[in-house]
Amino acid sequence: MKLVGITTRLDNNVYKVNESIIEKLKKYDIMPILIVPGFENNLTSILDKCSGFIIPGGVTWHEADEIIIKYALKNDIPLLGICAGMQALANIHNFDKDILSDQTIPIGNDSHYSQNEYAHNIQVVSPFLENILQDKFIRVNSRHKFKVSKEDYFVVDAYSDDGLIEAIHIPNKKFILGVQWHPEDLDDEFSERLFAEFIKNCHG
């Protein structure tokens, strides 16, 4: 059985992972390993057992996210960054545990923060993501108040209608992808293709 490590988020004194992520993995008979911040010195033995990683959304990120992303980059282990997880991936070369870094800045309004199932369109601009989604234009949800700016070490895969970066990947790796939306909360063909591709690339 494949094991996928997922970092938890602290909410009202409870470390948690959204049920929707777990449900996506259950479809593929994947066992999640929940990784709690604060045990960074003992992570290596756990990471060695994982076939892939998910860095989920949240208000900010943690040292555990940094360690996992760097481990995935070094060992070419599949990783899916979601919302703040994509922002963490974009900031990995300037990682200071502060979401307000040079690479991630406030949008300045709530145009990308919506509770609607679908909030806006995105345009896919890279063959990498187009091959996964099998489309150049899709609709996505949106629950973020920060945006990622361009840096040379990652490839931009998609933009929103108003020009915000919506997906990035690290070149020359099997599957290290970040998306700004929440595919775990969408029950559509594009979200299924995204998770299916992630799982397919996980070894084990």
Secondary structure, 3 states (H helix, E strand, C coil): CCEEEEECEEECCEEECCHHHHHHHHCCCCEEEEECCCCHHHCHHHHCCCCEEEECCCCCCCHHHHHHHHHHHHHCCCEEEECHHHHHHHCHHHCCCCCCCCCEEECCCCCCECCCCCCEEEEECCHHHHHHHCCCEEEECCECCEEECCCCCCEEEEEECCCCEEEEECCCCCCEEEECCCHHHCCCHHHHHHHHHHHHHCCC
